[in-house]
Amino acid sequence: MTNHYPLMIPRAKSTDGKLDVFAPFDRSLIATADTADAAAIETALSTADSLYRNKQAWLSVPERIEILERAAEIMQQRFDELAIEAAREGGKPLNDSKVEVARAIDGMKLCIESLRTETGDVIPMGINAASMGRIAFTRAEPIGVVVAVSAFNHPLNLIVHQVAPAIATGCPVIVKPSGETPLSCFRFVEIMREAGLPEEWCQAATIKDRNVSTSLVTDSRVGFFSFIGSAQVGWMLHSKLAPGARAALEHGGVAPVIVEQDADLEDCIPLLAKGGFYHAGQVCVSVQRIYAHESIAETVAERIVTEAGKMSVGDPTLAETDIGPLINPGEVERIHEWVTEAVEAGAKLLCGGKKLSDTCYAPTVLVNPPDDVLVSTGEVFGPVVCVYSYSDTEEAIARANALPVSFQAAVFTKNIDKALEAYAGLNASAVMVNDHTAFRVDWMPFAGLKTSGLGIGGIPHTMHDMQIQKMMVIRSPQI
């Protein structure tokens, strides 16, 4: 029997029907969910705003820590269930989905650690005539109502990154998960409530009507907007935020990697293949553009082909699967169009370049596609890796920097000077040395620059953004 999820908005009703949720691999119906209309969203905003305004009823730090601890324990108890359901609804292979669940649980613990260790500041006083007889300090308070709009590609861990910090900092939160992968979000919200979080503090809803979604994000009662998704949508919504609302936007990139001629290819190639084909390339910092020195470019490309040939494409719920489906058949068609354009324009196709089914695409390696085709200028978000040859590092850096996106980048070299040259020259928020561009741990800063985003992700950094530092100045003759 197909699961059905009612609105997770207390006391709300909606006349907007339901959403069907399909498994991306075989397109089977796996669940349905009620969708929120304008009246339901108004109820959610009114509830959240009332909670924030009633400071006497705010959850204390010990209460929040206890809830987070219980939730982490429940998630650990349901580890396998969460992993297989995330794989089924999102298409990420089971082994990688298990890593996602482990990261999500660790994210909960990071929230607790941050609550226990983050402090305010002491502001210097008594250092001139005006500040004599005074002391000043700050402490953190919640910024207000948080609205989180999430993406499909990490259906549990992205929700943890957006919602758990809000709960930890004491912000009422309303979350809109991706309509293609809402189930992990609903399970997480259920777990938070089971752990003791009053249901009004974390509300969740899928929304069909784009105007209703926009009205949720841009309402004057929203204090902080967290967005993960396309740049076009993110910047549009950011432009419509109410005055004073803060935001964090995480969009995509077209991640560049420079492979110098002295790189250790035995170490490098498996990392590049994993970084390019992980989750069928549906990762915002997936390896996409590899600039390899002309003396080794052909070898790099051919060895990535060899790695691709070892990878099994298919059902993401099976342990032996390395590459799962694209999120929907439309993405398979789009990616094939991009690859076809590149080949017709002169790119050399070494492997892949074909649809394996309506939902799966073969891991693809292209050599020297022109700089103006879509696989060179846009985020493929599919299992496609492009290898370009270059003659000197300065050229590679200039080509890597040619696009209006800027996220994570990488360089492979044994030469410290080359590594530092790339670090200094690449437009990126992070440069990995001898590692792929998709490396991430959940406490590190994770930031898109230029059109790739705004603000800094990562659990402690998100918590910081969801708080204000409120200062007290005390004047006394005894100071």
Secondary structure as GFF3:
##gff-version 3
##sequence-region A 1 479
A	DSSP	beta_strand	3	5	.	.	.	ID=ss1
A	DSSP	beta_strand	18	22	.	.	.	ID=ss2
A	DSSP	beta_strand	29	34	.	.	.	ID=ss3
A	DSSP	alpha_helix	38	53	.	.	.	ID=ss4
A	DSSP	three_ten_helix	55	57	.	.	.	ID=ss5
A	DSSP	alpha_helix	61	77	.	.	.	ID=ss6
A	DSSP	alpha_helix	79	90	.	.	.	ID=ss7
A	DSSP	alpha_helix	94	117	.	.	.	ID=ss8
A	DSSP	beta_strand	122	123	.	.	.	ID=ss9
A	DSSP	three_ten_helix	129	131	.	.	.	ID=ss10
A	DSSP	beta_strand	134	142	.	.	.	ID=ss11
A	DSSP	beta_strand	145	149	.	.	.	ID=ss12
A	DSSP	alpha_helix	157	169	.	.	.	ID=ss13
A	DSSP	beta_strand	173	176	.	.	.	ID=ss14
A	DSSP	alpha_helix	183	194	.	.	.	ID=ss15
A	DSSP	three_ten_helix	199	201	.	.	.	ID=ss16
A	DSSP	beta_strand	202	204	.	.	.	ID=ss17
A	DSSP	alpha_helix	210	218	.	.	.	ID=ss18
A	DSSP	beta_strand	222	228	.	.	.	ID=ss19
A	DSSP	alpha_helix	231	239	.	.	.	ID=ss20
A	DSSP	beta_strand	246	250	.	.	.	ID=ss21
A	DSSP	beta_strand	256	259	.	.	.	ID=ss22
A	DSSP	alpha_helix	265	277	.	.	.	ID=ss23
A	DSSP	three_ten_helix	278	281	.	.	.	ID=ss24
A	DSSP	beta_strand	289	293	.	.	.	ID=ss25
A	DSSP	alpha_helix	297	309	.	.	.	ID=ss26
A	DSSP	alpha_helix	329	344	.	.	.	ID=ss27
A	DSSP	beta_strand	348	351	.	.	.	ID=ss28
A	DSSP	beta_strand	364	367	.	.	.	ID=ss29
A	DSSP	alpha_helix	374	377	.	.	.	ID=ss30
A	DSSP	beta_strand	384	390	.	.	.	ID=ss31
A	DSSP	alpha_helix	393	400	.	.	.	ID=ss32
A	DSSP	beta_strand	405	406	.	.	.	ID=ss33
A	DSSP	beta_strand	408	412	.	.	.	ID=ss34
A	DSSP	alpha_helix	416	425	.	.	.	ID=ss35
A	DSSP	beta_strand	430	433	.	.	.	ID=ss36
A	DSSP	beta_strand	449	450	.	.	.	ID=ss37
A	DSSP	beta_strand	453	454	.	.	.	ID=ss38
A	DSSP	alpha_helix	459	465	.	.	.	ID=ss39
A	DSSP	beta_strand	467	475	.	.	.	ID=ss40
###
